[in-house]
């Protein structure tokens, strides 16, 4: 049945998106109390996480949310965009 692979693909994408959302919240939580060296590592981990994610598949609302979180994280970590 052709529908099964489509459903699995959609579920995998949604799971990946949920993991990114959770990661961002964790990065923000840790970054608020981290020292400068840890903040740099958090930013590098964020970049690594986002490189593995195909943002071209995102809906506009998800892209807006992720951009807002990126700005918030960069502010918390003291990273200039």
Backbone as CSV, one residue per row, in Angstrom:
resi,resn,N_x,N_y,N_z,CA_x,CA_y,CA_z,C_x,C_y,C_z
1,UNK,0.846,-1.185,0.000,0.000,0.000,0.000,0.888,1.244,0.000
2,UNK,0.660,2.157,-0.924,1.497,3.339,-1.096,1.378,4.320,0.054
3,UNK,0.290,4.277,0.801,0.058,5.257,1.858,0.991,5.065,3.051
4,UNK,1.380,3.839,3.323,2.232,3.559,4.481,3.556,4.325,4.445
5,UNK,4.304,4.296,3.336,5.563,5.057,3.310,5.350,6.561,3.495
6,UNK,4.260,7.076,2.964,3.961,8.501,3.112,3.703,8.829,4.576
7,UNK,2.927,8.001,5.235,2.624,8.212,6.652,3.900,8.141,7.478
8,UNK,4.741,7.158,7.210,6.004,7.030,7.942,6.898,8.246,7.710
9,UNK,6.913,8.744,6.496,7.724,9.914,6.174,7.232,11.147,6.926
10,UNK,5.928,11.338,6.952,5.341,12.474,7.672,5.604,12.351,9.168
11,UNK,5.431,11.164,9.711,5.686,10.957,11.141,7.151,11.201,11.487
12,UNK,8.053,10.769,10.636,9.484,10.993,10.873,9.806,12.482,10.860
13,UNK,9.207,13.214,9.926,9.419,14.660,9.857,8.887,15.343,11.110
14,UNK,7.689,14.974,11.533,7.098,15.585,12.727,7.913,15.276,13.977
15,UNK,8.422,14.075,14.059,9.267,13.707,15.195,10.555,14.530,15.196
16,UNK,11.160,14.694,14.034,12.383,15.501,13.935,12.116,16.949,14.329
17,UNK,10.988,17.486,13.912,10.615,18.854,14.265,10.404,18.984,15.769
18,UNK,9.748,18.013,16.369,9.529,18.028,17.817,10.856,17.987,18.568
19,UNK,11.786,17.198,18.086,13.106,17.113,18.730,13.824,18.457,18.638
20,UNK,13.748,19.118,17.493,14.366,20.442,17.341,13.748,21.425,18.326
21,UNK,12.427,21.424,18.460,11.755,22.324,19.407,12.234,22.061,20.831
22,UNK,12.325,20.802,21.210,12.773,20.435,22.558,14.230,20.841,22.753
23,UNK,15.061,20.595,21.746,16.472,20.992,21.830,16.607,22.493,22.045
24,UNK,15.845,23.278,21.309,15.930,24.730,21.445,15.582,25.176,22.859
25,UNK,14.530,24.609,23.418,14.154,24.960,24.788,15.244,24.558,25.780
26,UNK,15.853,23.408,25.566,16.944,22.961,26.441,18.157,23.876,26.289
27,UNK,18.493,24.250,25.061,19.622,25.155,24.838,19.388,26.486,25.547
28,UNK,18.156,26.994,25.477,17.835,28.255,26.142,17.949,28.127,27.656
29,UNK,17.434,27.062,28.193,17.467,26.840,29.637,18.907,26.761,30.141
30,UNK,19.723,25.992,29.472,21.124,25.839,29.880,21.900,27.136,29.628
31,UNK,21.641,27.765,28.500,22.379,28.967,28.121,22.201,30.133,29.065
32,UNK,21.074,30.199,29.740,20.812,31.319,30.656,21.767,31.347,31.844
33,UNK,22.312,30.196,32.226,23.203,30.142,33.387,24.608,29.660,33.029
34,UNK,24.894,29.503,31.767,26.176,28.933,31.328,27.285,29.982,31.306
35,UNK,28.520,29.500,31.451,29.666,30.394,31.269,29.939,30.538,29.770
36,UNK,30.865,31.418,29.429,31.094,31.741,28.015,31.532,30.549,27.175
37,UNK,32.373,29.684,27.731,32.834,28.538,26.934,31.689,27.564,26.656
38,UNK,30.815,27.387,27.640,29.661,26.509,27.438,28.676,27.142,26.455
39,UNK,28.511,28.454,26.519,27.624,29.141,25.572,28.091,28.919,24.135
40,UNK,29.398,28.982,23.933,29.940,28.741,22.590,29.628,27.313,22.140
41,UNK,29.762,26.367,23.044,29.468,24.963,22.716,27.985,24.760,22.418
42,UNK,27.132,25.443,23.168,25.684,25.347,22.931,25.357,25.861,21.532
43,UNK,25.953,26.989,21.151,25.696,27.550,19.824,26.167,26.593,18.728
44,UNK,27.341,26.009,18.912,27.858,25.053,17.933,26.946,23.835,17.815
45,UNK,26.421,23.376,18.934,25.493,22.244,18.920,24.186,22.623,18.227
46,UNK,23.721,23.852,18.461,22.519,24.340,17.781,22.738,24.340,16.261
47,UNK,23.868,24.892,15.817,24.175,24.940,14.382,24.225,23.524,13.809
48,UNK,24.880,22.622,14.512,24.973,21.228,14.068,23.579,20.604,13.946
49,UNK,22.728,20.853,14.937,21.368,20.295,14.920,20.572,20.821,13.739
50,UNK,20.692,22.099,13.466,19.909,22.696,12.391,20.422,22.285,11.008
51,UNK,21.714,22.007,10.895,22.257,21.568,9.606,21.688,20.222,9.184
52,UNK,21.310,19.409,10.139,20.777,18.079,9.843,19.289,18.127,9.504
53,UNK,18.688,19.299,9.622,17.252,19.447,9.442,16.986,20.211,8.155
54,UNK,16.108,19.695,7.314,15.780,20.339,6.045,14.691,21.384,6.269
55,UNK,15.108,22.626,6.405,14.146,23.691,6.694,13.271,24.032,5.490
56,UNK,13.607,23.534,4.310,12.776,23.771,3.128,11.427,23.071,3.231
57,UNK,11.336,22.066,4.096,10.090,21.325,4.248,9.148,21.957,5.274
58,UNK,9.598,23.026,5.927,8.807,23.624,6.997,7.649,24.453,6.468
59,UNK,6.599,24.477,7.224,5.504,25.410,6.974,5.974,26.792,7.423
60,UNK,5.347,27.833,6.923,5.742,29.199,7.274,5.715,29.439,8.777
61,UNK,4.685,28.939,9.447,4.548,29.171,10.885,5.688,28.505,11.655
62,UNK,6.111,27.334,11.214,7.244,26.664,11.859,8.535,27.432,11.612
63,UNK,8.716,27.931,10.404,9.916,28.706,10.082,9.967,29.978,10.923
64,UNK,8.829,30.639,11.097,8.761,31.842,11.928,9.133,31.509,13.365
65,UNK,8.568,30.428,13.889,8.849,30.013,15.264,10.338,29.703,15.445
66,UNK,10.913,28.951,14.529,12.330,28.597,14.633,13.225,29.830,14.519
67,UNK,12.855,30.776,13.675,13.631,32.014,13.565,13.560,32.825,14.856
68,UNK,12.374,32.878,15.476,12.234,33.579,16.758,13.090,32.917,17.830
69,UNK,13.073,31.592,17.871,13.873,30.857,18.855,15.367,31.055,18.598
70,UNK,15.753,31.112,17.332,17.161,31.348,16.994,17.597,32.720,17.495
71,UNK,16.760,33.741,17.278,17.080,35.086,17.763,17.171,35.106,19.282
72,UNK,16.219,34.450,19.942,16.221,34.391,21.402,17.484,33.692,21.910
73,UNK,17.833,32.574,21.295,19.023,31.831,21.708,20.283,32.661,21.478
74,UNK,20.372,33.332,20.344,21.564,34.144,20.074,21.694,35.272,21.090
75,UNK,20.581,35.849,21.509,20.604,36.899,22.527,21.068,36.345,23.864
76,UNK,20.495,35.219,24.275,20.865,34.589,25.547,22.346,34.219,25.560
77,UNK,22.844,33.737,24.437,24.231,33.282,24.368,25.212,34.407,24.034
78,UNK,24.682,35.584,23.685,25.550,36.701,23.325,26.202,36.530,21.971
79,UNK,25.495,35.883,21.054,25.999,35.632,19.701,25.347,36.633,18.749
80,UNK,26.158,37.337,17.969,25.617,38.272,16.984,25.191,37.508,15.735
81,UNK,24.008,37.813,15.248,23.529,37.163,14.014,23.894,37.982,12.795
